[in-house]
């Protein structure tokens, strides 16, 4: 192989490796690894420890997002970050419903909304009609409410306190999940 071609190949390989292995992506991968630990802690009745992991995951999300904005996003990070976020949220909803801290119908609704969105995007892509999903304000609000509900549910269950905040958050998450799901369906239909 000529020297120029070797340098180009080596440089390209090094750039590809840097794109996969960087601090932001390592933090995101660590957040993904928190998921089974958090589920295990909840199932073992250690919801305060799970709450601490959940908060740590939130802090790590903010840090890796800041790093990605500062150093530039990578293709791996753009894929891995939402997977880590959804894996944590969905697993917490299902697990908290399994131990009867959150209503099972709410866990089903949260999971179903994500399945409809991801399934719709994949289905349309397979049919040759790629959809560009732009984050909507109602979806951002829904994500914040979902995170707050999980944190409050873990904390309430962990310290054995019951307040009207939990049922109110359940209904706010229900309304925002329905509104967000419907908004994405309408957005996808308009692009056709």
Helices and strands as residue ranges (DSSP letters): H 3-20, H 23-43, H 47-71, H 75-98, H 104-126, H 137-159, H 164-190
